[in-house]
Amino acid sequence: MPQTVPPFAELLAGCRRSAVHLETRDVYGVVEEDEDFAAWRDGWKYDLEDRSSWWNDFHGAVADAVGRGVVMRRARVVSEPVSEYIRYEHSCTPQNLAAGEDVRWLPRRLASDLLLPGNDLWIFDDRLIRFSLFAGNGRFVQDVMEDAPDVVKRHAEAFEAVWQRAIPHADYRI
């Protein structure tokens, strides 16, 4: 298992075929989002047409990867009724779509018979996993890399099971 975790943009830049992201938490407390989340809570809504007001390095890296032919998929497993944070994420998802991601939502009640990973993750080209570890309050703790083929295979299969059952963003109502 690799000991250092390269930046996300570097991992994505090395990707050739696919990058999938599984999110399973109902609350995130990511410091980089605190200001936007607080503004959203106060009623601020971004303007999708004013790309300069929301486009960032993450969106650029995704758009570059998609432009190279990398298929990017994100699946979110959520409790219903959804948390305030998930409502915020749902409102921002058009940004992910504009960058080239495909996003689906799976209500947790429809996932009971699935075996889900214990942590959020990215899988790059079905060969490398970047697990994201979070504290109970949703604060990011650290990323951990895994490249053991059997572990990657099991997690890729778990993602595919979620993906097949999940609801496309355009059809998911909160």
Disulfide bonds with the S-S distance in Angstrom:
none
